[in-house]
Amino acid sequence: MQWTPSGLCETSPRTAAEYLDDLARLFVVEGLPPFSPHLRSRSRLAAQSLLRLRQRVDVNRIGEPLKMVVLTGTGYGYERPDGVTVVAVSALRP
């Protein structure tokens, strides 16, 4: 990282790519295929990834997850039959 004269930090493309790789390994971000008009909801894809992560959690060691949440940019919130809750970012308050 480099600091600009205005005090902002510039990240190199290599550093940004490493951060994204690390976040993908932790299931924080997910690379999605290009938008398909036939796909009704991207939350469906994120929920599948979240359910795969839940299978990898050692519940004997750290317990069951309290909640599985997919945060979306728009829309409304609801709970899916598989236990994943979809929450619009506009519903979050301090």
NURODREN-833493 format. One record per residue (C-alpha): residue number from 0; residue in three letters; x, y, z. Coordinates in Angstrom, 3 decimals. Example, Ala and Ser with C-alpha at 12.3 -4.5 7.8 and 13.67 -1.06 7.14 Angstrom:
% residues 2
<pt pos="0" code="ALA" c1="12.300" c2="-4.500" c3="7.800"/>
<pt pos="1" code="SER" c1="13.670" c2="-1.060" c3="7.140"/>
% end
This chain:
% residues 94
<pt pos="0" code="MET" c1="0.000" c2="0.000" c3="0.000"/>
<pt pos="1" code="GLN" c1="1.101" c2="3.520" c3="-0.711"/>
<pt pos="2" code="TRP" c1="-0.039" c2="6.766" c3="0.836"/>
<pt pos="3" code="THR" c1="-0.944" c2="9.687" c3="-1.403"/>
<pt pos="4" code="PRO" c1="-0.090" c2="13.305" c3="-0.483"/>
<pt pos="5" code="SER" c1="-3.761" c2="13.829" c3="0.447"/>
<pt pos="6" code="GLY" c1="-3.498" c2="11.086" c3="3.065"/>
<pt pos="7" code="LEU" c1="-5.428" c2="8.419" c3="1.167"/>
<pt pos="8" code="CYS" c1="-4.122" c2="4.908" c3="0.805"/>
<pt pos="9" code="GLU" c1="-3.648" c2="3.412" c3="-2.652"/>
<pt pos="10" code="THR" c1="-3.742" c2="-0.359" c3="-2.946"/>
<pt pos="11" code="SER" c1="-1.866" c2="-2.093" c3="-5.727"/>
<pt pos="12" code="PRO" c1="-3.828" c2="-4.416" c3="-8.038"/>
<pt pos="13" code="ARG" c1="-1.826" c2="-7.359" c3="-6.680"/>
<pt pos="14" code="THR" c1="-2.747" c2="-6.515" c3="-3.062"/>
<pt pos="15" code="ALA" c1="-6.414" c2="-6.098" c3="-3.998"/>
<pt pos="16" code="ALA" c1="-6.388" c2="-9.464" c3="-5.760"/>
<pt pos="17" code="GLU" c1="-4.820" c2="-11.119" c3="-2.690"/>
<pt pos="18" code="TYR" c1="-7.485" c2="-9.563" c3="-0.430"/>
<pt pos="19" code="LEU" c1="-10.265" c2="-10.811" c3="-2.714"/>
<pt pos="20" code="ASP" c1="-8.746" c2="-14.304" c3="-2.781"/>
<pt pos="21" code="ASP" c1="-8.588" c2="-14.364" c3="1.022"/>
<pt pos="22" code="LEU" c1="-12.183" c2="-13.152" c3="1.352"/>
<pt pos="23" code="ALA" c1="-13.350" c2="-15.781" c3="-1.155"/>
<pt pos="24" code="ARG" c1="-11.622" c2="-18.525" c3="0.855"/>
<pt pos="25" code="LEU" c1="-13.493" c2="-17.310" c3="3.945"/>
<pt pos="26" code="PHE" c1="-16.787" c2="-17.259" c3="1.983"/>
<pt pos="27" code="VAL" c1="-17.146" c2="-13.503" c3="2.602"/>
<pt pos="28" code="VAL" c1="-17.280" c2="-12.721" c3="-1.109"/>
<pt pos="29" code="GLU" c1="-18.280" c2="-14.954" c3="-3.947"/>
<pt pos="30" code="GLY" c1="-17.418" c2="-14.614" c3="-7.600"/>
<pt pos="31" code="LEU" c1="-20.683" c2="-14.723" c3="-9.490"/>
<pt pos="32" code="PRO" c1="-21.140" c2="-15.559" c3="-13.140"/>
<pt pos="33" code="PRO" c1="-22.274" c2="-12.741" c3="-15.437"/>
<pt pos="34" code="PHE" c1="-25.871" c2="-11.693" c3="-14.959"/>
<pt pos="35" code="SER" c1="-28.397" c2="-13.925" c3="-16.642"/>
<pt pos="36" code="PRO" c1="-31.860" c2="-12.506" c3="-17.302"/>
<pt pos="37" code="HIS" c1="-33.280" c2="-15.951" c3="-16.528"/>
<pt pos="38" code="LEU" c1="-31.970" c2="-15.853" c3="-12.963"/>
<pt pos="39" code="ARG" c1="-34.641" c2="-14.505" c3="-10.637"/>
<pt pos="40" code="SER" c1="-32.502" c2="-13.807" c3="-7.582"/>
<pt pos="41" code="ARG" c1="-28.789" c2="-13.641" c3="-6.815"/>
<pt pos="42" code="SER" c1="-29.618" c2="-14.314" c3="-3.167"/>
<pt pos="43" code="ARG" c1="-30.296" c2="-17.885" c3="-4.273"/>
<pt pos="44" code="LEU" c1="-26.646" c2="-18.259" c3="-5.313"/>
<pt pos="45" code="ALA" c1="-25.352" c2="-16.665" c3="-2.095"/>
<pt pos="46" code="ALA" c1="-27.610" c2="-18.891" c3="0.022"/>
<pt pos="47" code="GLN" c1="-26.193" c2="-22.003" c3="-1.643"/>
<pt pos="48" code="SER" c1="-22.684" c2="-20.844" c3="-0.786"/>
<pt pos="49" code="LEU" c1="-23.749" c2="-20.135" c3="2.801"/>
<pt pos="50" code="LEU" c1="-25.264" c2="-23.618" c3="3.162"/>
<pt pos="51" code="ARG" c1="-22.018" c2="-25.174" c3="1.853"/>
<pt pos="52" code="LEU" c1="-20.086" c2="-23.186" c3="4.470"/>
<pt pos="53" code="ARG" c1="-22.428" c2="-24.425" c3="7.216"/>
<pt pos="54" code="GLN" c1="-21.587" c2="-28.020" c3="6.285"/>
<pt pos="55" code="ARG" c1="-17.915" c2="-27.268" c3="6.889"/>
<pt pos="56" code="VAL" c1="-18.446" c2="-25.806" c3="10.380"/>
<pt pos="57" code="ASP" c1="-17.413" c2="-28.100" c3="13.237"/>
<pt pos="58" code="VAL" c1="-20.566" c2="-27.771" c3="15.359"/>
<pt pos="59" code="ASN" c1="-19.101" c2="-29.967" c3="18.105"/>
<pt pos="60" code="ARG" c1="-16.291" c2="-27.478" c3="18.540"/>
<pt pos="61" code="ILE" c1="-17.989" c2="-24.095" c3="18.098"/>
<pt pos="62" code="GLY" c1="-21.710" c2="-24.860" c3="18.088"/>
<pt pos="63" code="GLU" c1="-24.462" c2="-24.332" c3="15.564"/>
<pt pos="64" code="PRO" c1="-24.547" c2="-21.014" c3="13.711"/>
<pt pos="65" code="LEU" c1="-27.030" c2="-18.645" c3="15.359"/>
<pt pos="66" code="LYS" c1="-28.274" c2="-17.289" c3="12.040"/>
<pt pos="67" code="MET" c1="-27.412" c2="-17.597" c3="8.372"/>
<pt pos="68" code="VAL" c1="-27.998" c2="-14.262" c3="6.627"/>
<pt pos="69" code="VAL" c1="-27.664" c2="-13.132" c3="3.028"/>
<pt pos="70" code="LEU" c1="-27.421" c2="-9.346" c3="2.783"/>
<pt pos="71" code="THR" c1="-28.841" c2="-7.881" c3="-0.440"/>
<pt pos="72" code="GLY" c1="-28.626" c2="-4.389" c3="-1.859"/>
<pt pos="73" code="THR" c1="-32.334" c2="-4.033" c3="-2.588"/>
<pt pos="74" code="GLY" c1="-35.612" c2="-5.827" c3="-2.081"/>
<pt pos="75" code="TYR" c1="-37.318" c2="-7.044" c3="1.038"/>
<pt pos="76" code="GLY" c1="-36.392" c2="-9.436" c3="3.811"/>
<pt pos="77" code="TYR" c1="-37.723" c2="-12.934" c3="4.329"/>
<pt pos="78" code="GLU" c1="-36.727" c2="-16.278" c3="5.780"/>
<pt pos="79" code="ARG" c1="-36.269" c2="-19.170" c3="3.391"/>
<pt pos="80" code="PRO" c1="-37.465" c2="-22.725" c3="4.154"/>
<pt pos="81" code="ASP" c1="-33.817" c2="-23.871" c3="4.471"/>
<pt pos="82" code="GLY" c1="-33.239" c2="-21.440" c3="7.363"/>
<pt pos="83" code="VAL" c1="-31.354" c2="-18.744" c3="5.444"/>
<pt pos="84" code="THR" c1="-32.633" c2="-15.227" c3="6.135"/>
<pt pos="85" code="VAL" c1="-32.475" c2="-12.668" c3="3.318"/>
<pt pos="86" code="VAL" c1="-32.098" c2="-9.088" c3="4.577"/>
<pt pos="87" code="ALA" c1="-32.034" c2="-5.889" c3="2.528"/>
<pt pos="88" code="VAL" c1="-29.234" c2="-3.535" c3="3.551"/>
<pt pos="89" code="SER" c1="-31.831" c2="-0.760" c3="3.950"/>
<pt pos="90" code="ALA" c1="-33.306" c2="-2.716" c3="6.884"/>
<pt pos="91" code="LEU" c1="-30.099" c2="-2.352" c3="8.922"/>
<pt pos="92" code="ARG" c1="-30.072" c2="0.435" c3="11.456"/>
<pt pos="93" code="PRO" c1="-27.392" c2="1.539" c3="13.936"/>
% end
